[in-house]
Amino acid sequence: MTRALLVLGITLAAALPAKADITHKIQSSVQLQVDGAASQASRIGSTLAVSGSNVTLDTAPVLGTLTAGSAVGYTPGAYSITTAGDAFSYSESYIEGDATPSDTSVSSGVVTSLPMLGNTTTTSGGVAGSLAGTIASDGAMTITAGGAGTTATGQVVLSIEVD
């Protein structure tokens, strides 16, 4: 009986159809990027601060006249000691604000003159130059570097899945 079951099991196993699914994928991509020029600038204003002890103001410090497109300007004050022989302290500080800058313009993707103010971050624009990328049908990849501010990325993914 055991022998009959063994023969029956082998016969049924041999009679089952084989299942083999094969999936083959090829994915390729090239990404080329040229960065643009950018500038972020914040104007700072003119400030004047005076502090002290045991000093007398003789002539007050003066900020200049504000006119459109120009910075303010400054004339320092004049002081004298109030009580001779006693300790004194004096501090006067001035920060010159930014004048109104001229406009910027873009020519051929490049900003020729970026603003320069009290607080400025500038990024130079990219130049494509000879930037290029290709992937042949056999998966051979050719990437050619460009100028400053460029990025080239190539990728080929091959996968085989057997179920």
C-alpha positions in Angstrom: 0.0 0.0 0.0 2.8 2.4 0.9 4.5 1.5 -2.4 1.3 2.3 -4.3 0.9 5.7 -2.7 4.6 6.5 -3.5 4.1 5.6 -7.1 0.9 7.6 -7.3 2.5 10.7 -5.7 5.5 10.5 -8.2 3.1 10.1 -11.1 0.9 13.1 -10.1 4.0 15.3 -9.4 5.3 14.5 -12.9 2.0 15.2 -14.5 1.7 18.8 -13.1 2.6 21.5 -15.6 5.7 23.6 -14.9 5.1 27.3 -14.3 8.0 29.8 -15.0 7.2 33.4 -15.6 10.1 35.6 -16.7 10.0 39.4 -16.7 12.8 41.4 -18.1 12.9 45.3 -17.7 15.3 47.9 -19.0 14.8 51.4 -17.9 17.2 54.3 -18.9 17.2 58.0 -18.3 19.4 61.1 -18.6 18.8 64.3 -16.7 20.5 67.5 -17.7 20.3 70.7 -15.5 21.6 74.2 -15.8 21.3 76.4 -12.7 20.0 79.9 -13.2 21.6 83.0 -11.7 20.0 84.3 -8.4 20.5 87.1 -6.0 18.7 87.8 -2.8 19.5 91.2 -1.3 18.1 93.1 1.6 18.7 96.8 2.1 19.8 98.0 5.5 18.8 101.4 6.9 21.0 104.0 8.4 21.2 103.9 12.2 22.7 106.2 14.8 23.1 105.4 18.5 24.6 107.5 21.2 25.0 106.7 24.9 27.2 107.9 27.8 27.4 109.1 31.4 29.0 112.3 32.8 29.1 113.9 29.3 27.3 117.0 28.0 26.1 117.3 24.5 27.6 120.4 22.8 26.5 119.6 19.2 24.1 116.8 18.4 25.0 114.2 15.8 23.0 114.5 12.6 21.9 112.1 10.0 22.0 113.6 6.5 18.9 114.5 4.4 17.2 111.5 2.9 16.9 111.7 -0.8 15.6 109.1 -3.2 18.3 106.8 -4.5 21.0 107.8 -2.1 22.3 106.9 1.4 21.7 109.3 4.2 25.2 110.5 5.4 26.2 111.4 9.0 27.8 114.2 11.0 29.2 113.2 14.4 28.2 115.0 17.6 30.5 117.0 19.9 30.6 116.3 23.7 32.3 117.6 26.8 32.8 116.1 30.2 30.2 117.4 32.7 32.2 117.0 36.0 36.0 117.2 35.4 37.9 114.5 37.3 35.0 112.1 37.6 34.7 108.9 35.5 32.8 109.1 32.2 31.7 106.9 29.4 30.8 107.7 25.9 29.8 105.7 22.8 28.5 106.8 19.4 27.9 104.4 16.5 26.7 104.9 13.0 25.8 102.4 10.3 25.5 103.8 6.8 22.4 102.4 5.0 22.2 101.3 1.4 21.5 103.6 -1.4 18.8 102.4 -3.9 20.6 100.1 -6.4 20.1 100.2 -10.1 17.9 97.6 -11.7 19.3 94.3 -12.9 18.7 92.7 -16.2 19.1 89.2 -17.7 20.8 88.8 -21.0 21.2 85.3 -22.6 20.3 83.7 -19.2 23.0 85.6 -17.3 22.6 88.6 -15.0 25.4 90.9 -15.9 25.3 93.0 -12.8 23.8 91.8 -9.5 22.8 94.2 -6.6 25.2 94.5 -3.7 23.5 95.6 -0.5 24.1 95.4 3.2 22.9 91.8 3.3 23.4 89.9 -0.1 23.5 86.3 -1.2 24.5 85.8 -4.9 24.6 82.6 -7.0 26.2 82.7 -10.4 24.2 81.3 -13.3 25.1 78.1 -15.0 26.6 77.9 -18.5 25.4 74.9 -20.6 28.6 74.8 -22.7 28.8 71.3 -24.1 26.5 69.7 -21.6 25.0 66.5 -23.2 23.9 63.0 -22.3 22.8 60.0 -24.4 22.1 56.3 -23.7 22.4 53.9 -26.7 20.1 50.9 -27.2 22.8 48.6 -25.8 22.8 50.6 -22.6 26.1 52.4 -23.3 26.0 55.8 -21.6 27.7 59.0 -22.8 27.7 62.0 -20.4 29.5 65.3 -21.5 30.3 67.8 -18.7 29.0 71.3 -19.2 30.2 74.6 -17.8 29.8 76.0 -14.2 26.5 75.4 -12.5 25.5 72.3 -14.5 24.6 68.8 -13.5 24.3 65.6 -15.7 22.9 62.3 -14.4 22.6 59.1 -16.3 21.1 55.9 -15.2 20.4 52.4 -16.7 18.5 49.8 -14.7 18.3 46.2 -15.8 16.1 43.7 -13.9 15.2 40.1 -14.5 12.5 38.5 -12.4 11.7 34.7 -12.4 8.6 33.4 -10.7 
